[in-house]
Amino acid sequence: MCDCLAKATETLRKAYGDPEAEFKETSGYPALVVTYRPKRHDGTFEHKREFRLTPPFCPFCGKRCDEGDQG
């Protein structure tokens, strides 16, 4: 596994001066958090729902999640 997320987190913390700043992650890689409100049959919206999409590759360097494990 690459160390891009650790480097990006360090850059984020330095940029904002916040030692607790972080990316949300799943399995060591950042996830895209999707929120939406499904429509009911009458056209009104339900409560917000959330799910995460985790790409199978590092968004910083492009390595697949499992490439580092095959070494």
N, C-alpha and C positions, 0 to 999 in steps of 0.2 A: 504494500500500500504506500502511496506517495505521502509526503508531508506537507502538501500544499495547504491544507486546511489549517494546520498549526501555524504556518507562515502567514496566511491571510488573517487569522485571528490576532496574531501579534501585531500586524500592520493596523488592523482595526482598533485595537486597544491603544496603540501609540497615537493614531490619528485623532481619537476622541478623548484621550487622556483618562480613559476609564478602564481600570484593570479587570473589571468584570464583564466587559463587552464580549459578546460571542455570537457565533452563527448557530442557528438551530441546526441540528444534524441528526442523521439516521445512519447507522452502520458506518460512522466515520466520515460521511460525506454530507454536505449541506443538502437539505431537502427544500423543495418548493412547497410552501404551505398555501393551499387553495381553500378559500372560503366562498360559500355561495348560499343562496336562499332558494330552495325549490319552490316553484309555483304550485298552488293548489288549483283544483278544478275551477274555482270561482275567480281565479286571477290574482288572489292575494298571495303574499309570500309567507312561507313557514319560517321557523327560527333558523338562524345561521347554522350551517354545518361546515365542518372542516375536515380536510384530509391532506395527507402529505404525498408528494410525488418525489421519489428519490431516483435520480438518473443512474444508470449502470456504469457511469464513468465520472471521473473527477472533472468538474466544470472549469477548473483552473489549468490543468495540464492535458486533459483528454485521456489519461490512462483509465482502463477499465478497472472496476473495483477489485476483481480477482487477479489482475496481472501481477501484483506484487506478491501474491501468495504462491505463484507457480514456480518462483525462482529456483 
